[in-house]
Structure formats: C-alpha cells, structure tokens
C-alpha cells in the first residue's frame, strides 16, 4: 500500500486513537456494583465494547438480567457516570499523536467515526487532539447509524468529497473492518487496540499495523 494513493482516512476512536478501556470498565463496574450485580476484570471489557454503550451494558449484565427495563436503567446510569469520569485514565495510544501530525503534513483529510455516543465522541476528540483539523467527527446518534452499517463512512466520503476507494479506514475490531469493506474503503487493523489479528483478518483487514507509525512504512 502506498499512502500517497489515498486522500482521506477515517479513524475509529476507542481502541484505535484512544485507550479508553480502564475508564469504560471502571464506570460500568461502579454501576453494576450499585445494582448488586457481579463486576468484571478490565480485560473482559475488550470484548464488551465496540458495538455501542447500550450493547456494552447488555454484555456486562448477568444473562438473566438482560431485559429491556434493566438495560435501560443501567445504560442511563452508565451514561451519567461515564460523563463525569471519561478522562481519568484515558490517553492516546503511543504513536497516535505523531501519526496524526504526519498525516496532517501530507495533506490527508482525517475524520473520526465511532460507535460511542456522539456527544462523548466529540468532546473526547477535541480534548485529546485539539490541534488536529478533523473534517468530520461522528459518533452514534439518530443521524449516524451504528457500525458496521457503512452509511456513516459513506456520509464522510460525501462530505469530504473523497471517493471511498481513495479513503483509508483504521480501526481495531471486526465491526470496523466490516464497515470499511462494506463502504469500499481500504481496511487497516490496529493491533494495539482491543482485539486480535484473527478477528481483524476475519473482518477483512487488508493491512495490519503493530504501531501507528507503521502506516508510513
């Protein structure tokens, strides 16, 4: 892959640009504990996240508690708790800031597409990457469908004026790879994130990176 053949790149957020696992796990565990439910080790949350906060709640709950009323109540509490505690341990992954700076220097148009609620996606990107001119920053909302639905990625292609085949897509989960493939974009798997090589290849990753700066190799 020659990066000079591409004009744009779309990033996932959690597990790709930001290591959010500890804050997500801690917030969810606090809410579970308040309800008297079992909590989970942080590593378990690698497989709970990726499909939106509501699905995170459903996966974290005991199987017999996965009913709408309980999911709704826990989701609302988690949204509030995480809203107060999302920046305790969250940090950009090593090499991400340098990657973004290098892409900016090369004139690559950058965007973010996450299954995290839209309000969190926006404030987190602006906090941790205030100097990066992302063209589009979209999280899950009524206007943007949940990945792997490719409509969010295709909307970004339309708004940036960059064809899907000229767009890179970098993410860390099966959902991200499926999104990229469905949108006709070049799929890149981030091995520093929450999932492993087997999952990323199964999703259709065309390239796997061990470190962000390998994109320029």
Helices and strands as residue ranges (DSSP letters): G 3-5, E 8-11, E 18-19, H 21-34, G 42-46, H 53-60, G 63-65, H 68-85, E 91-92, H 96-105, E 109-117, H 118-128, E 136-140, H 151-160, G 164-166, E 167-171, H 174-183, E 186-190, H 197-203, E 207-209, G 212-216
